C-alpha cells in the first residue's frame, strides 16, 4: 500500500492541481465527476482499493492523500453512450457557471450558428452537467497535459513536436483510396460538427490517387486509423463555390462523413473564428505532414507554434504570378511562420487547422486559418500561407447547419 501511495504522490507532482477536500472534481480515468475525499474515506478496504487503484488525486491534508472519489456517487449511465444522446449530460438550468473561468458565467449564445454550436459542444462534451447526490454539477473533461514534463517531448527539425493524446482532438487525417492496403494519408482537416470536416480545397483530390475517401478521426498516430469510432468514409465533398484550382484563392472545402462521428473528449469539434477579437499574433498549426523538407511524414500528430507575419512583409515574399494574380489577398489569406527559428508547416499538413485560444472558451481551440500552401518548408523567415477562416464562416454555416 505504501508503494501505491507513493505512485499517486508522483502523479500529483506532474499532473495535478490541488483541490480542497469536499471540492467537486473529475476523475481522469473514467471521466466522471466526483468529490475530493480522504483516501481512507473513499476506500474502506484494501479490496475496494484494488478494484479502483488509479484514482485522480486532488491534493493532501496533512500526510493523507485526498483523492477524487467517484465510486459512491457515480451516476448510473452507460459509459459507451455519447453525452449528446443522454439527458444526464445536460441540464443547463440547474448547473453552475463556467468552471474554466470561475468568476465568469458560461458565455452567452448570440444567434450566430457557429458560435452557438461551439458553446453547445463545450457544455455537452467539455463541461458536462452530471447529477450527483441530487445536485447538478458541471464536470470538467478539460485536457491537462500542459503539466507534462516538457523534456519528454520530441523536438523535430521542422520546429514542431509530438502532440499529446487529447491535446488537439479536432485535427483529423484524410485518406485517399478505397483499398486499406494501399490507401494514402496525404492531408489534414478539422472537425466542426458531428458530420462535417473542414479542410483545404486542394485536399479534395490528389493527382496520384484520386479523390479523398476517408477520415481518421480521434487518433494520435497514423497507425491508429482503424475501428468504427475512428474511421469514417467521405459521403460528400463540398468545395467553396469560388475555388478554381490551380488558382490559390478560396482554398477551402467541407467533407461530409457517411455517419455521425463519435464525439468525445478525444474527438472534439473546434470553434470557428467569425471575426470576434482574439489574440492571433501567435497560433498553433497541427498535422501529420513531413518532419522537414524532403523528410518522412510524421507518425504522431505534430504541433508547431507560429508567429503572424504582417501583410506587407508576406506580400514581398509571395508576389503576383500566374495562379496568384493578385498576390496575397489580405481579406482571405494570412501568413504565419517564424523569423528566427525553423518553424513551419510542411507537405502533408495541408488542410489542417491553424488555431488560437479564445478568452471566453475553455479547452476548445478556435480555428483562424486552414493550411494552404508555401515555399519549401523549414526555411527561417519564409512563412506559410493559410486560408483566413472568418470570411467563410457564413458559407460554412449554410452547409453544416442550414
Rosetta blueprint (number, residue, H / E / L):
1 X L
2 X H
3 X H
4 X H
5 X H
6 X H
7 X H
8 X H
9 X H
10 X H
11 X H
12 X H
13 X H
14 X H
15 X H
16 X L
17 X L
18 X L
19 X L
20 X L
21 X L
22 X L
23 X L
24 X E
25 X E
26 X E
27 X L
28 X L
29 X L
30 X L
31 X L
32 X L
33 X E
34 X E
35 X E
36 X E
37 X E
38 X E
39 X H
40 X H
41 X H
42 X H
43 X L
44 X L
45 X L
46 X H
47 X H
48 X H
49 X H
50 X H
51 X H
52 X L
53 X L
54 X L
55 X L
56 X L
57 X E
58 X E
59 X E
60 X E
61 X E
62 X L
63 X L
64 X E
65 X E
66 X E
67 X E
68 X E
69 X E
70 X L
71 X L
72 X L
73 X L
74 X L
75 X L
76 X L
77 X L
78 X L
79 X L
80 X L
81 X L
82 X L
83 X H
84 X H
85 X H
86 X L
87 X H
88 X H
89 X H
90 X L
91 X L
92 X L
93 X L
94 X L
95 X L
96 X L
97 X L
98 X L
99 X L
100 X L
101 X L
102 X L
103 X L
104 X L
105 X L
106 X L
107 X L
108 X L
109 X L
110 X L
111 X L
112 X L
113 X H
114 X H
115 X H
116 X H
117 X H
118 X H
119 X H
120 X H
121 X H
122 X H
123 X H
124 X H
125 X H
126 X H
127 X L
128 X L
129 X E
130 X E
131 X E
132 X E
133 X L
134 X L
135 X E
136 X E
137 X E
138 X E
139 X L
140 X L
141 X L
142 X L
143 X L
144 X L
145 X H
146 X H
147 X H
148 X L
149 X L
150 X H
151 X H
152 X H
153 X L
154 X L
155 X E
156 X L
157 X L
158 X L
159 X L
160 X L
161 X E
162 X E
163 X L
164 X L
165 X L
166 X L
167 X L
168 X L
169 X L
170 X L
171 X E
172 X E
173 X E
174 X E
175 X E
176 X E
177 X L
178 X L
179 X L
180 X L
181 X L
182 X L
183 X L
184 X E
185 X E
186 X E
187 X E
188 X E
189 X E
190 X E
191 X E
192 X L
193 X L
194 X L
195 X L
196 X E
197 X E
198 X E
199 X E
200 X L
201 X H
202 X H
203 X H
204 X L
205 X E
206 X E
207 X L
208 X L
209 X L
210 X E
211 X E
212 X E
213 X E
214 X E
215 X E
216 X E
217 X L
218 X L
219 X L
220 X L
221 X E
222 X H
223 X H
224 X H
225 X L
226 X L
227 X L
228 X L
229 X L
230 X L
231 X E
232 X E
233 X E
234 X E
235 X E
236 X E
237 X E
238 X E
239 X E
240 X L
241 X L
242 X L
243 X L
244 X L
245 X L
246 X L
247 X L
248 X L
249 X L
250 X L
251 X L
252 X L
253 X E
254 X E
255 X E
256 X E
257 X E
258 X L
259 X L
260 X L
261 X L
262 X L
263 X L
264 X E
265 X L
266 X L
267 X E
268 X L
269 X L
270 X L
271 X E
272 X E
273 X L
274 X L
275 X L
276 X L
277 X L
278 X L
279 X L
280 X L
281 X L
282 X E
283 X E
284 X E
285 X E
286 X E
287 X E
288 X L
289 X L
290 X E
291 X L
292 X L
293 X L
294 X L
295 X L
296 X L
297 X E
298 X L
299 X L
300 X E
301 X L
302 X E
303 X E
304 X E
305 X E
306 X E
307 X E
308 X E
309 X E
310 X L
311 X H
312 X H
313 X H
314 X H
315 X H
316 X H
317 X H
318 X L
319 X L
320 X L
321 X E
322 X L
323 X L
324 X E
325 X L
326 X L
327 X L
328 X L
329 X L
330 X L
331 X L
332 X L
333 X E
334 X E
335 X E
336 X E
337 X E
338 X L
339 X L
340 X L
341 X L
342 X L
343 X L
344 X L
345 X L
346 X L
347 X L
348 X L
349 X L
350 X L
351 X L
352 X L
353 X E
354 X E
355 X E
356 X E
357 X E
358 X E
359 X L
360 X L
361 X E
362 X E
363 X E
364 X E
365 X E
366 X E
367 X E
368 X E
369 X E
370 X E
371 X E
372 X E
373 X E
374 X E
375 X L
376 X L
377 X L
378 X L
379 X L
380 X L
381 X L
382 X L
383 X L
384 X E
385 X E
386 X E
387 X E
388 X E
389 X L
390 X H
391 X H
392 X H
393 X H
394 X H
395 X H
396 X H
397 X H
398 X H
399 X H
400 X H
401 X L
402 X L
